[in-house]
Amino acid sequence: MNLIVVTFNYRVGLYGFLTGQEVIAGGGATNAGLLDQRKALQWVQKYISRFGGDPGHVVMGGDSAGAASVNLQLTAYNGTNYNLFHATAAESQSFAAVRTVSGSQYQYDNLVIRTGCASQRDTFSCLRSLNTTFIQSINYNTPFPGAEGAPLYEYGPVLDGKIVTDYTYAAYAKGSFIHLPAIYGDDTNEGTVFTPKSTANISASNIFLRNQFPDLTPTELYTIDQLYPIAEQFPNAGAYWRQAANAYGEIRYICPGNFISQTYANMSLSRNWNYHWNVIDPAAEESGLGVTHTVELNAIFGPQNVNGGAPASYSTSNANIVPVVQAYWTSFIRSFDPNTYRAPGSPMWNQFEFGAGQQRLLLQTNASGMETVPAEQLRRCQYLWSIGLKLKQ
């Protein structure tokens, strides 16, 4: 047997990341969702040998929030290596704003008020007594302090001084992460599925971005507006839809991935690979969605295995990319190197090395090969890296 796949559930939203002084005082756990993941990794170490697996050869992988989890587990406990995993693959890694316990208090307070628990002396015990059906009925996002509208995602990792000890950008910049073989990468149009298609003008774009990252100042928004001018136009879409999507996609996904790979390279860490997924689906391209967030999962796991969500072209015109990417990923899982068992005829995937022009693998049907990160994208990312800590990423 060449590999064993283990998947697991963990608590999300308020169940996994509700934080407040009352939670701590009441014996609740901060970052409970991350602790759930930790427990699953410990289970693998204890029991995987009974299924024919090797506890000394574990690759942790994830996409989007799963990739953010990879980052957070690599930097957990100030980057201490507990030997729970030995290589990582992160697709569309997400850098959310990481809040402090006090900075998350408003989430707890709002929830207590909505549930009616504000009338109880022990609000945390009151929350614990409620059934999930009721909690879900009043579980909706509220604006971050300083923002106008609710964010896409409200609950997230919290700086608790335990499992999360620093902002993600800072942890990587300091080298406070486990130094392991790694794959990072992104899709061309990471932001299109998140940005309101009705975004009609620059003010709507700025409001959307600030609702996600409320620490953005007017001066920073001005710079972002210059870096991301009005973009392609599509029917039944606001004039600034793609402009906002381009900015959000690089703020949250693409530039963080490039930063991590560049950090590995700066530290001369070997076995560091980065990719750019640019497999064009005709229907998605025509609609303006383009090469969307997490779409590569349909190739990595196979289009027949993703709950009917795979683009039709992944079984027709784009079918050839599926065995190529599956060979890279299974090769990495088996040998900690995507090239060892890569598909015959597929290009060598060179490492993302310092001083090598930031080389990454461009994955597209019948035309994959190494590419250099474009100078304009690098310029945009360098600015976003410079304000990342201010945005609490």
C-alpha positions as CSV (number, residue, x, y, z in Angstrom):
1,M,0.0,0.0,0.0
2,N,1.5,3.4,-1.1
3,L,-0.6,5.8,1.0
4,I,-3.4,6.0,3.5
5,V,-5.8,9.0,3.6
6,V,-7.2,10.1,7.0
7,T,-9.8,12.8,7.1
8,F,-11.5,14.3,10.2
9,N,-14.0,16.8,11.4
10,Y,-13.3,19.7,13.8
11,R,-15.4,22.4,15.4
12,V,-15.8,25.6,13.3
13,G,-17.5,29.0,13.8
14,L,-18.5,29.8,17.3
15,Y,-18.2,26.1,18.3
16,G,-14.5,26.1,17.5
17,F,-13.4,29.7,18.0
18,L,-15.8,31.6,20.4
19,T,-13.6,33.6,22.7
20,G,-14.1,35.9,25.6
21,Q,-13.0,36.4,29.2
22,E,-16.1,34.4,30.3
23,V,-15.0,31.4,28.2
24,I,-11.6,31.3,29.8
25,A,-13.0,31.8,33.3
26,G,-15.5,29.1,32.7
27,G,-12.9,26.5,31.7
28,G,-13.6,26.7,28.0
29,A,-10.9,26.3,25.4
30,T,-9.6,29.0,23.1
31,N,-9.0,27.9,19.5
32,A,-10.9,24.7,20.3
33,G,-11.1,23.9,16.5
34,L,-7.3,23.8,16.3
35,L,-7.2,21.6,19.4
36,D,-9.6,19.2,17.7
37,Q,-7.2,19.0,14.8
38,R,-4.3,18.4,17.2
39,K,-6.2,15.5,18.8
40,A,-6.8,13.9,15.4
41,L,-3.1,14.2,14.6
42,Q,-2.3,12.6,18.0
43,W,-4.8,9.8,17.1
44,V,-2.9,9.2,13.9
45,Q,0.4,8.9,15.7
46,K,-1.1,6.4,18.2
47,Y,-3.2,4.2,15.8
48,I,-2.2,4.6,12.2
49,S,0.2,1.6,12.3
50,R,-2.8,-0.6,13.0
51,F,-4.0,0.3,9.5
52,G,-0.7,-0.3,7.9
53,G,0.5,3.3,8.1
54,D,3.8,4.8,9.3
55,P,3.5,7.3,12.1
56,G,6.9,8.6,11.2
57,H,5.7,9.6,7.7
58,V,2.6,11.8,8.0
59,V,1.8,14.5,5.5
60,M,-0.8,17.1,6.6
61,G,-2.7,18.8,3.9
62,G,-5.6,21.2,3.4
63,D,-7.3,23.7,1.2
64,S,-8.5,27.2,2.1
65,A,-9.5,27.0,5.8
66,G,-7.8,23.6,5.8
67,A,-4.6,25.3,4.4
68,A,-4.9,28.0,7.1
69,S,-5.0,25.2,9.6
70,V,-1.8,23.8,8.1
71,N,-0.2,27.2,8.7
72,L,-1.5,27.5,12.2
73,Q,-0.4,24.0,13.1
74,L,3.1,24.7,11.7
75,T,3.4,27.8,13.8
76,A,1.5,26.3,16.9
77,Y,3.2,26.6,20.3
78,N,5.8,29.0,18.8
79,G,6.7,26.5,16.1
80,T,7.6,23.6,18.5
81,N,7.9,20.3,16.7
82,Y,5.9,17.6,18.5
83,N,6.6,15.2,15.6
84,L,2.9,14.9,14.7
85,F,3.5,15.4,11.0
86,H,6.5,15.5,8.7
87,A,5.5,17.4,5.5
88,T,2.7,19.7,4.5
89,A,0.7,20.6,1.4
90,A,-1.4,23.8,1.6
91,E,-3.7,24.9,-1.3
92,S,-5.0,28.4,-1.3
93,Q,-3.6,29.1,2.2
94,S,-5.7,31.8,3.9
95,F,-4.4,34.5,6.2
96,A,-7.4,35.8,8.2
97,A,-7.1,38.6,10.7
98,V,-6.0,37.0,14.1
99,R,-7.6,38.7,17.0
100,T,-6.7,38.9,20.7
101,V,-9.0,37.6,23.4
102,S,-10.0,41.1,24.3
103,G,-10.4,41.9,20.6
104,S,-12.8,39.0,20.3
105,Q,-14.9,39.9,23.3
106,Y,-17.5,41.7,21.2
107,Q,-18.3,38.4,19.5
108,Y,-19.1,36.8,22.8
109,D,-21.1,39.8,24.1
110,N,-23.2,39.9,20.9
111,L,-23.9,36.2,21.1
112,V,-24.9,36.4,24.7
113,I,-27.3,39.3,24.0
114,R,-28.9,37.4,21.0
115,T,-29.5,34.2,22.9
116,G,-31.1,36.0,25.9
117,C,-28.2,34.9,28.2
118,A,-27.4,38.5,29.1
119,S,-30.2,38.1,31.7
120,Q,-28.2,35.4,33.5
121,R,-25.3,36.0,36.0
122,D,-23.3,33.1,34.5
123,T,-23.6,33.8,30.8
124,F,-21.2,31.0,29.7
125,S,-23.2,28.4,31.6
126,C,-26.3,29.8,30.0
127,L,-24.8,29.4,26.5
128,R,-23.7,25.8,27.3
129,S,-27.3,25.0,28.3
130,L,-28.7,25.9,24.9
131,N,-29.4,23.4,22.2
132,T,-27.7,23.7,18.8
133,T,-30.9,24.2,16.9
134,F,-31.6,27.4,18.8
135,I,-28.0,28.6,18.6
136,Q,-27.9,28.1,14.9
137,S,-31.1,30.1,14.5
138,I,-29.4,33.2,15.9
139,N,-25.9,32.5,14.6
140,Y,-25.0,35.1,12.1
141,N,-22.0,37.4,11.5
142,T,-21.9,40.9,12.9
143,P,-19.5,43.7,11.8
144,F,-16.0,43.9,13.2
145,P,-15.5,47.0,15.4
146,G,-14.9,49.9,13.0
147,A,-16.4,48.2,9.9
148,E,-19.7,49.0,8.2
149,G,-21.0,45.5,7.4
150,A,-20.6,41.9,8.5
151,P,-17.5,40.1,7.2
152,L,-17.5,36.9,5.2
153,Y,-16.1,35.1,8.2
154,E,-16.3,36.3,11.7
155,Y,-14.9,33.6,14.0
156,G,-11.3,32.7,13.6
157,P,-8.0,31.9,15.4
158,V,-7.2,33.9,18.5
159,L,-3.9,35.0,20.0
160,D,-4.1,33.0,23.2
161,G,-0.4,32.7,24.0
162,K,-0.7,29.0,23.9
163,I,-1.4,27.3,20.5
164,V,-1.5,30.7,18.7
165,T,1.4,32.8,19.9
166,D,1.8,35.3,17.1
167,Y,0.3,36.7,14.0
168,T,0.8,34.4,11.0
169,Y,3.0,36.8,9.1
170,A,5.2,37.5,12.1
171,A,5.5,33.8,13.0
172,Y,6.8,32.9,9.6
173,A,9.1,36.0,9.4
174,K,10.7,35.0,12.7
175,G,11.2,31.4,11.6
176,S,8.8,30.3,14.4
177,F,7.4,27.4,12.4
178,I,8.3,23.7,11.9
179,H,10.8,23.5,9.1
180,L,9.4,20.7,6.9
181,P,9.1,19.8,3.2
182,A,6.1,21.9,1.9
183,I,3.9,22.7,-1.0
184,Y,2.0,26.0,-1.2
185,G,0.0,27.5,-4.0
186,D,-3.0,29.4,-5.3
187,D,-5.6,29.7,-8.1
188,T,-5.5,32.6,-10.6
189,N,-8.8,34.2,-9.5
190,E,-8.9,33.5,-5.7
191,G,-11.3,36.3,-4.9
192,T,-14.2,36.1,-7.5
193,V,-16.4,33.6,-5.5
194,F,-16.2,35.9,-2.4
195,T,-16.7,39.4,-3.8
196,P,-20.3,40.7,-4.3
197,K,-20.9,40.5,-8.0
198,S,-22.9,43.8,-7.7
199,T,-19.8,45.8,-6.7
200,A,-20.4,48.8,-8.8
201,N,-17.9,51.5,-7.8
202,I,-14.7,52.1,-5.9
203,S,-16.5,53.0,-2.6
204,A,-18.3,49.6,-2.7
205,S,-15.0,47.9,-3.3
206,N,-13.4,49.7,-0.4
207,I,-16.3,49.0,2.0
208,F,-16.1,45.3,1.1
209,L,-12.4,45.1,1.8
210,R,-12.6,47.1,5.0
211,N,-15.5,44.8,6.2
212,Q,-13.0,41.9,6.0
213,F,-10.0,43.9,7.3
214,P,-11.3,46.8,9.4
215,D,-7.8,48.1,10.2
216,L,-7.4,49.3,6.6
217,T,-7.0,53.1,6.6
218,P,-8.1,55.4,3.8
219,T,-4.4,55.9,2.9
220,E,-3.9,52.2,2.6
221,L,-7.1,51.8,0.6
222,Y,-5.9,54.5,-1.7
223,T,-2.7,52.6,-2.3
224,I,-4.6,49.4,-2.9
225,D,-6.9,51.2,-5.4
226,Q,-3.8,52.3,-7.3
227,L,-2.3,48.8,-7.3
228,Y,-5.7,47.3,-8.4
229,P,-7.3,49.5,-11.0
230,I,-10.7,48.7,-12.6
231,A,-10.4,45.4,-14.2
232,E,-12.3,43.2,-16.8
233,Q,-16.0,43.7,-17.3
234,F,-18.6,41.0,-17.5
235,P,-22.4,41.0,-18.1
236,N,-24.7,41.2,-15.1
237,A,-21.8,42.3,-12.9
238,G,-20.8,45.6,-11.3
239,A,-18.0,47.5,-12.8
240,Y,-15.7,47.0,-9.8
241,W,-16.5,43.3,-9.2
242,R,-13.2,42.0,-10.6
243,Q,-11.2,44.9,-9.2
244,A,-12.4,44.0,-5.6
245,A,-11.9,40.3,-6.3
246,N,-8.4,40.8,-7.5
247,A,-7.5,42.8,-4.4
248,Y,-9.2,40.4,-2.0
249,G,-7.7,37.3,-3.6
250,E,-4.2,38.6,-3.2
251,I,-4.6,40.0,0.2
252,R,-6.1,36.9,1.7
253,Y,-4.7,34.0,-0.4
254,I,-2.1,34.6,-3.1
255,C,0.4,37.0,-1.4
256,P,0.4,35.0,1.9
257,G,1.4,31.9,-0.1
258,N,4.1,33.7,-1.9
259,F,5.3,35.1,1.4
260,I,5.6,31.7,3.0
261,S,7.5,30.2,0.0
262,Q,9.8,33.2,-0.1
263,T,10.4,32.9,3.7
264,Y,11.4,29.3,3.2
265,A,13.8,30.3,0.4
266,N,15.3,33.2,2.4
267,M,16.1,30.8,5.2
268,S,17.6,28.3,2.7
269,L,15.1,25.6,3.6
270,S,15.2,22.9,1.0
271,R,12.1,21.0,-0.3
272,N,10.0,24.1,-0.8
273,W,7.6,24.1,-3.8
274,N,5.0,26.6,-5.0
275,Y,2.4,26.4,-7.7
276,H,0.0,28.6,-9.7
277,W,-3.2,26.8,-10.8
278,N,-4.5,28.2,-14.1
279,V,-6.7,25.5,-15.6
280,I,-9.2,27.3,-17.7
281,D,-12.8,26.1,-17.5
282,P,-14.8,27.6,-20.4
283,A,-18.0,28.2,-18.5
284,A,-16.3,29.7,-15.5
285,E,-14.1,31.9,-17.7
286,E,-17.1,33.2,-19.6
287,S,-19.0,34.1,-16.5
288,G,-16.1,36.0,-15.0
289,L,-15.4,33.6,-12.2
290,G,-12.2,32.5,-13.9
291,V,-10.0,30.0,-12.2
292,T,-11.7,30.0,-8.8
293,H,-10.7,29.4,-5.2
294,T,-10.1,25.7,-4.4
295,V,-11.0,24.5,-7.9
296,E,-7.8,22.3,-8.0
297,L,-9.4,20.0,-5.4
298,N,-11.4,18.6,-8.3
299,A,-8.2,17.4,-9.9
300,I,-6.3,16.4,-6.8
301,F,-9.1,14.1,-5.6
302,G,-10.6,13.4,-9.0
303,P,-13.7,15.1,-10.5
304,Q,-16.0,12.1,-9.7
305,N,-15.2,12.4,-6.0
306,V,-16.2,16.0,-5.2
307,N,-19.9,15.9,-4.7
308,G,-20.8,16.9,-8.2
309,G,-19.1,20.3,-7.9
310,A,-16.4,19.6,-10.4
311,P,-16.4,21.7,-13.6
312,A,-17.6,19.6,-16.5
313,S,-14.4,20.3,-18.4
314,Y,-12.4,18.4,-15.8
315,S,-13.9,15.2,-17.3
316,T,-13.6,16.4,-20.9
317,S,-11.2,19.2,-22.2
318,N,-9.3,19.4,-19.0
319,A,-9.2,15.7,-18.2
320,N,-5.4,15.5,-19.0
321,I,-4.5,17.7,-16.0
322,V,-6.0,15.3,-13.5
323,P,-3.5,12.5,-13.6
324,V,-0.6,15.0,-13.8
325,V,-1.6,16.8,-10.6
326,Q,-2.5,13.6,-8.8
327,A,0.9,12.2,-9.6
328,Y,2.7,15.3,-8.2
329,W,0.6,15.2,-5.0
330,T,0.9,11.4,-4.4
331,S,4.6,11.6,-5.1
332,F,5.0,14.3,-2.5
333,I,3.0,12.2,0.0
334,R,5.1,9.1,-0.7
335,S,8.5,10.7,-0.9
336,F,8.3,14.3,0.4
337,D,9.2,15.3,-3.2
338,P,6.6,15.9,-6.0
339,N,9.0,14.9,-8.7
340,T,10.0,11.4,-7.6
341,Y,6.9,9.7,-9.0
342,R,5.6,12.4,-11.3
343,A,3.6,11.5,-14.4
344,P,5.7,10.6,-17.4
345,G,6.3,13.6,-19.6
346,S,5.3,16.1,-16.9
347,P,7.7,18.9,-16.2
348,M,10.2,18.9,-13.4
349,W,8.8,21.0,-10.5
350,N,11.7,23.1,-9.4
351,Q,11.9,24.4,-5.9
352,F,11.1,28.0,-5.0
353,E,14.6,29.2,-4.3
354,F,16.0,32.5,-3.1
355,G,17.6,34.4,-5.9
356,A,16.0,32.2,-8.6
357,G,13.4,34.6,-9.7
358,Q,10.7,33.1,-7.5
359,Q,10.0,30.1,-9.7
360,R,6.7,28.3,-9.3
361,L,4.9,25.6,-11.3
362,L,2.2,26.8,-13.6
363,L,-0.4,24.1,-13.9
364,Q,-2.6,24.2,-16.9
365,T,-3.9,21.6,-19.3
366,N,-1.3,20.4,-21.8
367,A,0.9,23.5,-21.1
368,S,2.3,23.1,-17.6
369,G,5.8,24.4,-16.8
370,M,7.8,26.6,-14.6
371,E,7.1,30.3,-14.5
372,T,8.5,33.3,-12.6
373,V,6.2,35.3,-10.3
374,P,5.3,38.3,-12.5
375,A,7.0,41.5,-11.4
376,E,3.7,43.4,-11.0
377,Q,2.3,40.7,-8.7
378,L,5.5,40.7,-6.7
379,R,5.2,44.5,-6.4
380,R,1.6,44.3,-5.2
381,C,2.5,41.5,-2.7
382,Q,5.4,43.4,-1.3
383,Y,3.0,46.2,-0.4
384,L,0.5,43.8,1.1
385,W,3.3,42.1,3.1
386,S,4.3,45.5,4.5
387,I,0.8,46.1,6.0
388,G,0.0,42.5,6.9
389,L,0.9,42.8,10.6
390,K,-1.2,46.0,10.9
391,L,-4.1,44.1,9.4
392,K,-3.5,41.4,12.1
393,Q,-2.8,38.7,9.6
